[in-house]
Amino acid sequence: MSATTASTSVPARDGLPSPQRAHAMLVIILGLAVSVLDGTIVNLALPGIARELNSDASHAIWVVNAYQIATLVMLLPLASLGDLVGYRRVYLIGMVLFTASSLVATFAHSLGMLIAARALQGLGAAGLMSVNSALVRLTYPRAQLGRGMAINSMVVATASVAGPSVAAAILSVASWPWLFALNVPLGILVLVLGAKSLPVNEPAAHSGRRFSGVDVLLNVLMFALIFIGADRLGVRGDPGQGTGVGAWVILLAGVAVGFIYLRRQLSLEVPLFPVDLLRIPVFALSMGTSVGAFCAQMLSFIALPFLLLEAYGRSHFEAGLLITAWPLAIVFMAPIAGRLIGKYPDGLLGGIGLALLATGLALLATLPTHPSNADIVWRMVLCGLGFGLFQSPNNHTIVTSPPPHRSGAASGMLGTARLTGQTLGAVILAGIFSFWPPHDGKGQVIALSIAACCAAVAAVFSTLRTRQPAPRHA
């Protein structure tokens, strides 16, 4: 039996048969891991890249920015394309582009060439991320979908913090081009396995479907201008520096473009930015929950190193170990949360998890003047357990509340909510540090307090979902 026949012989909503399901999930995990990992893996190598390619640090940072902007601006367009032509096709083309651009980056002999390769790599990563959750929905039976979302949550949590460690291991034995070269054999493996095992969905015919270049352009401009404006406000480097008028002009221009773009989307039957899905109350509440939770996470993840290094005098090694307790707790909790999905309402699980996160952040904000490592670790663990309990059920609701033919749009919104919340958190922190520099610890305490408030608001949004009826198509 051919791979295509095997994929389509089982109704998409019932998932894949067991052996093929495991192979498909392996492909999905590998693609997700490498695309998330490559967002941060280059950070540690930037000084060496700048030195070897005869550039300065302000230009070299675009090796990171090009990847992240390309990923962010193309998530929704490629998710929409997945609804039109099939998620499997978008995923595999994304991996082809990711692998080919990694090869180009490996042999880049100038900074411009490397930045261009990283932009193409980010475009490939957007293809992987945009349809990731939609493919998980096709892979697992409805009764086991929570398990698939829990695995996704673990991969994102692990890969998002593993970049510096993986980079350090590679750079200890090889030069920076190997950070990209290792993607090539991995990408080829994913392509070979994916062509045989990924599920195939037949796009539903819909008279309102179209792929508009104008909408794609507005989407790109909105997210790019907001990202660049946030970046110049201090998301990169030392928060609190470079908060000039130009940064605010760029940021406000992005907001203005967004206003025009979203008004245009309201008149479309199947919009690129899925405002139609935001009319589903449980979906809208889940998006608000996600943005608030990731805003809290980013606020704390940037503030905590400053708190531990500047206020408490920990070494970089000690600070890294202490912060690692948070993602480890997520990895521990994610499979437990996956097993609870279906037994208890997603909104209730998310609300409890975010309440734990808010409590942990508030406790971190009220640490004593000279805390022990144990004082810090158990608070970090509480935050990680709460975040892990929230993430899988929330993602489950985002993916399953829209109708199946809009799974791609939902998958794209899941990633967009994460990146939007993280960008918002970074902008808020930049503003805090511009008023309260991090040297005495006051700015960090304020940031953690605001993060706790964001998590508490997100908990309210999550709990409100329990009053909403479950969508009939889920």
C-alpha positions in Angstrom: 0.0 0.0 0.0 1.4 3.4 -0.9 2.1 6.1 1.6 -0.6 8.3 0.2 -3.2 5.6 0.3 -2.2 4.7 3.9 -2.6 8.3 4.9 -6.0 8.8 3.3 -7.5 5.4 4.1 -8.2 6.6 7.6 -10.6 9.5 8.1 -8.5 12.5 9.1 -10.5 13.2 12.2 -9.9 9.6 13.5 -6.1 9.9 13.2 -3.5 7.6 11.7 -3.1 3.9 12.5 -0.6 3.2 15.3 2.7 2.5 13.5 2.3 5.3 11.0 1.2 7.6 13.9 4.5 7.1 15.7 6.4 7.8 12.5 4.4 10.9 11.7 4.8 12.2 15.2 8.6 11.7 15.1 8.7 13.8 11.9 6.5 16.5 13.5 8.7 16.6 16.7 12.0 16.8 14.8 10.7 19.6 12.6 9.3 21.6 15.6 12.4 21.0 17.7 14.8 22.2 15.0 12.7 25.2 14.0 12.4 26.4 17.6 16.0 25.6 18.5 17.4 27.6 15.6 15.7 30.7 16.9 18.3 30.9 19.7 21.1 28.6 18.8 23.1 31.3 17.0 23.2 33.8 19.9 26.3 32.4 21.5 28.2 32.4 18.2 27.4 36.0 17.3 30.8 37.5 18.5 32.7 34.9 16.5 30.5 35.4 13.4 31.0 39.2 13.6 34.8 38.8 14.0 35.2 36.2 11.2 33.0 38.0 8.7 34.5 41.5 9.5 31.3 43.0 10.9 30.2 44.7 14.1 27.8 43.5 16.7 24.9 45.8 15.7 24.9 44.2 12.2 25.6 40.7 13.3 22.4 40.7 15.5 20.5 40.5 12.2 21.6 36.9 11.9 19.1 36.3 14.7 16.5 39.0 13.8 16.2 37.9 10.1 15.2 34.4 11.2 12.7 35.5 13.8 11.1 38.2 11.6 10.7 35.8 8.7 9.1 33.2 10.9 6.7 35.6 12.6 5.5 37.4 9.4 4.8 34.2 7.5 3.1 32.1 10.1 -0.4 33.1 9.2 0.0 33.2 5.4 1.5 29.7 5.4 -1.1 28.5 7.8 -3.8 29.8 5.4 -1.9 28.2 2.5 -2.0 24.9 4.4 -5.8 25.1 4.6 -5.9 25.6 0.8 -3.3 23.1 -0.5 -2.8 20.7 2.4 -0.7 20.8 5.6 1.6 18.0 4.6 2.6 19.9 1.4 3.4 23.1 3.3 5.3 21.2 6.0 7.5 19.3 3.5 8.2 22.4 1.3 9.1 24.3 4.5 11.6 21.6 5.4 13.1 21.6 1.9 13.6 25.4 2.2 14.9 25.1 5.8 17.4 22.4 4.8 18.6 24.1 1.6 19.1 27.5 3.4 21.0 25.8 6.2 23.4 24.5 3.6 23.8 28.0 2.2 24.4 29.4 5.7 27.0 26.8 6.3 29.1 28.1 3.4 28.3 31.8 3.8 31.4 34.0 3.2 29.8 37.3 4.0 27.4 38.7 6.6 24.9 39.7 4.0 24.9 36.2 2.6 24.4 34.7 6.0 21.6 37.1 6.9 19.8 36.2 3.6 20.2 32.5 4.3 18.8 32.9 7.8 15.8 34.8 6.4 15.1 31.9 4.1 15.6 29.5 7.0 13.1 31.5 9.0 10.6 31.2 6.1 11.1 27.5 6.1 10.7 27.4 9.8 7.4 29.3 9.4 6.2 26.5 7.1 7.0 23.9 9.8 5.5 25.9 12.7 2.4 27.1 10.9 0.9 23.7 10.3 2.5 21.8 13.1 -0.6 21.6 15.4 -2.9 21.0 12.4 -0.8 17.9 11.6 -1.0 16.7 15.2 -4.8 17.0 15.0 -4.8 14.8 11.9 -2.3 12.3 13.4 -4.0 11.5 16.7 -7.5 10.2 17.3 -9.7 12.7 19.0 -9.6 10.8 22.3 -5.8 10.9 22.3 -5.2 14.4 20.9 -4.3 15.6 24.4 -1.3 13.3 24.4 -0.1 14.8 21.1 -0.5 18.4 22.4 1.4 17.5 25.5 4.3 16.1 23.4 4.3 19.3 21.4 4.4 21.4 24.6 7.4 19.5 25.9 9.3 19.9 22.7 8.7 23.7 22.6 9.6 24.1 26.2 12.8 22.1 25.9 13.9 23.5 22.5 13.2 27.1 23.5 15.8 27.0 26.4 18.2 24.4 24.9 19.7 26.7 22.2 22.6 28.1 24.2 23.5 24.7 25.7 23.4 23.0 22.3 25.4 25.8 20.8 28.0 25.6 23.5 28.4 21.9 23.0 28.9 22.3 19.2 31.2 25.3 19.5 33.4 23.5 22.0 34.4 21.1 19.3 33.7 22.9 16.0 33.3 26.3 14.4 30.0 28.3 14.0 29.1 27.0 10.4 28.5 23.6 12.1 25.5 25.1 13.9 23.8 25.1 10.4 25.5 22.1 8.8 24.0 19.7 11.3 20.5 20.8 10.1 21.2 19.3 6.6 21.3 15.6 7.5 18.5 16.1 10.0 16.4 17.9 7.4 16.9 15.1 4.8 15.9 12.5 7.4 12.7 14.4 8.2 11.9 14.8 4.4 12.4 11.0 3.8 10.3 10.0 6.8 7.7 12.7 6.3 7.0 11.8 2.7 6.1 8.3 3.8 4.2 9.0 7.1 2.7 12.5 7.4 -1.1 12.5 7.1 -2.8 13.9 4.0 -5.8 16.2 4.3 -8.1 17.0 1.4 -8.7 20.7 1.6 -12.4 21.5 1.8 -13.9 23.3 -1.1 -15.0 26.8 -0.1 -16.1 29.6 -2.4 -14.7 32.2 -0.1 -11.2 30.9 -0.1 -8.4 32.9 -1.7 -4.8 33.8 -1.2 -4.4 37.5 -1.5 -1.0 39.1 -2.1 -2.3 42.4 -0.6 -3.3 40.6 2.6 0.0 38.8 2.8 1.9 42.2 2.4 -0.2 43.9 5.1 0.4 40.9 7.4 4.1 41.1 6.8 4.3 44.8 7.3 2.2 44.7 10.5 4.3 42.1 12.3 7.7 43.2 10.9 7.2 46.8 11.9 6.0 45.8 15.4 8.9 43.4 15.8 11.5 45.9 14.6 10.0 48.7 16.8 10.0 46.4 19.8 13.6 45.3 19.0 14.8 48.9 19.0 13.1 49.6 22.3 15.5 47.2 23.9 14.3 43.7 23.4 17.9 42.8 22.2 21.0 43.6 24.1 20.7 45.8 27.1 17.0 46.7 27.9 16.5 50.3 28.6 19.0 51.4 25.9 18.0 52.9 22.5 14.5 53.8 23.4 14.5 56.7 20.9 11.6 58.4 19.0 12.4 56.4 15.9 11.6 53.1 17.6 8.2 54.4 18.8 7.5 55.7 15.2 8.2 52.2 13.8 6.1 50.5 16.5 3.2 52.9 16.0 3.4 52.5 12.2 3.0 48.7 12.7 0.0 49.3 14.9 -1.5 51.6 12.2 -0.9 49.1 9.5 -2.5 46.4 11.7 -5.6 48.6 12.2 -6.0 48.9 8.4 -5.2 45.2 7.9 -7.7 43.9 10.5 -10.5 46.1 9.3 -10.0 44.7 5.8 -10.1 41.1 7.2 -13.5 41.8 8.8 -15.1 42.0 5.3 -13.7 38.7 4.1 -15.5 35.3 4.4 -12.3 33.4 5.0 -9.7 36.0 6.2 -5.9 35.5 6.2 -5.8 36.8 9.8 -8.6 34.6 11.2 -10.9 37.1 12.7 -13.7 34.6 11.9 -12.2 32.2 14.5 -12.0 35.0 17.0 -15.8 35.2 16.9 -15.8 31.7 18.5 -15.9 32.7 22.2 -13.8 29.8 23.5 -11.2 30.4 20.8 -10.9 34.1 21.6 -10.6 33.4 25.3 -7.9 30.8 24.6 -6.0 33.3 22.5 -6.2 35.9 25.3 -5.0 33.3 27.7 -2.1 32.4 25.6 -1.0 36.0 25.0 -1.2 36.8 28.7 0.7 33.6 29.7 3.5 34.1 27.2 3.8 37.8 28.1 4.3 36.7 31.7 6.8 34.1 30.7 8.9 36.5 28.6 8.8 39.2 31.3 10.1 36.8 33.9 12.6 35.0 31.6 14.4 38.3 30.7 14.1 39.8 34.2 15.3 36.7 36.2 18.9 36.6 34.9 19.2 40.3 35.8 17.8 39.6 39.2 20.1 36.6 39.9 23.2 38.2 38.5 22.8 41.9 39.5 20.8 41.8 42.7 21.8 38.4 44.2 25.4 38.1 42.9 25.0 34.7 41.4 27.5 33.6 38.7 26.3 33.0 35.1 26.7 29.2 35.7 24.6 29.3 38.9 22.0 31.5 37.4 21.6 29.2 34.4 21.2 26.2 36.7 18.6 27.9 38.8 16.6 29.0 35.9 16.7 25.5 34.4 14.4 24.3 37.2 11.5 26.1 35.4 11.7 24.3 32.0 12.4 21.0 33.7 9.2 21.4 35.7 7.4 22.0 32.4 8.8 18.8 31.0 7.6 16.9 34.1 4.1 18.4 34.1 3.3 18.3 30.3 2.6 14.6 30.1 0.5 14.7 33.2 -1.5 17.6 31.8 -1.9 15.6 28.5 -3.5 12.7 30.4 -5.9 15.1 32.2 -7.2 16.5 29.0 -10.7 15.1 28.3 -11.2 14.2 32.0 -11.4 17.8 33.1 -12.3 21.0 31.2 -9.3 22.6 29.4 -10.3 26.0 30.9 -10.2 24.7 34.4 -6.8 23.0 34.0 -5.4 26.1 32.4 -6.9 28.3 35.1 -5.3 26.2 37.9 -2.0 26.1 36.1 -1.9 29.9 35.5 -2.9 30.5 39.1 0.1 28.5 40.1 2.3 30.4 37.7 1.0 33.8 39.1 1.6 32.6 42.7 5.2 31.4 41.8 6.0 34.8 40.1 4.6 36.7 43.0 6.8 34.7 45.4 9.8 35.3 43.2 9.0 39.0 43.3 9.0 38.8 47.2 12.2 36.9 47.6 14.3 37.8 50.7 17.3 40.1 50.3 19.7 37.1 50.5 17.8 34.1 49.3 19.3 30.6 49.3 19.3 28.5 46.1 16.5 26.4 47.6 14.4 29.5 48.1 14.8 30.3 44.4 14.5 26.8 43.0 11.2 25.8 44.6 9.6 29.0 43.3 11.0 28.3 39.8 9.5 24.8 40.0 6.1 26.1 41.0 6.2 28.5 38.0 7.2 25.6 35.6 4.5 23.3 37.0 1.9 25.9 36.5 3.0 26.8 33.0 3.2 23.1 32.1 -0.4 22.5 33.4 -1.7 25.5 31.3 0.1 25.0 28.0 -1.2 21.6 26.7 -4.9 22.1 27.6 -4.8 25.6 26.2 -3.2 24.4 22.9 -5.7 21.6 22.8 -8.6 24.1 22.9 -7.0 26.4 20.3 -6.5 23.5 17.8 -9.9 21.8 18.3 -12.4 24.6 18.7 -12.3 25.7 15.0 -13.9 23.5 12.4 -11.4 21.0 10.8 -11.1 22.9 7.5 -9.7 25.8 9.5 -7.1 23.8 11.4 -4.3 25.5 9.6 -5.5 29.0 10.6 -5.8 27.8 14.2 -2.3 26.3 14.1 -0.9 29.6 12.8 -2.7 31.5 15.5 -1.2 29.3 18.2 2.3 30.3 17.1 1.3 33.9 16.5 -0.2 34.2 20.0 3.0 32.8 21.5 5.3 35.2 19.6 2.9 38.2 20.2 2.8 37.5 24.0 6.6 37.2 24.1 7.1 40.4 22.1 4.7 42.3 24.3 6.5 41.0 27.4 9.8 42.2 26.1 8.4 45.6 25.2 6.9 46.0 28.7 10.2 45.0 30.3 12.2 47.5 28.1 9.9 50.3 29.4 10.3 49.1 33.0 14.1 49.1 32.7 14.1 52.5 31.1 12.6 53.9 34.4 14.2 51.5 36.8 17.6 50.2 35.7 18.3 46.6 36.7 21.3 47.3 38.9 19.6 47.5 42.2 16.9 44.8 41.6 13.9 47.2 41.8 13.1 46.9 38.1 13.2 43.1 38.2 10.8 43.0 41.1 8.4 45.3 39.3 8.7 43.2 36.2 8.0 40.0 38.1 5.0 41.6 39.8 3.6 42.7 36.5 4.2 39.2 35.1 2.2 37.7 38.0 -0.6 40.1 37.2 -0.5 39.0 33.5 -0.6 35.4 34.6 -3.6 36.1 36.9 -5.5 37.8 34.1 -4.8 34.9 31.8 -6.1 32.6 34.5 -9.4 34.5 34.5 -9.6 34.2 30.7 -8.9 30.5 30.9 -11.5 29.9 33.7 -14.2 31.8 31.7 -13.9 29.2 29.0 -15.6 26.7 31.3 -18.8 28.6 30.8 -18.7 28.2 27.0 -20.2 25.2 25.3 -17.8 22.8 23.6 -17.8 23.2 19.8 -19.7 20.4 18.1 -17.0 19.8 15.5 -14.3 19.2 18.1 
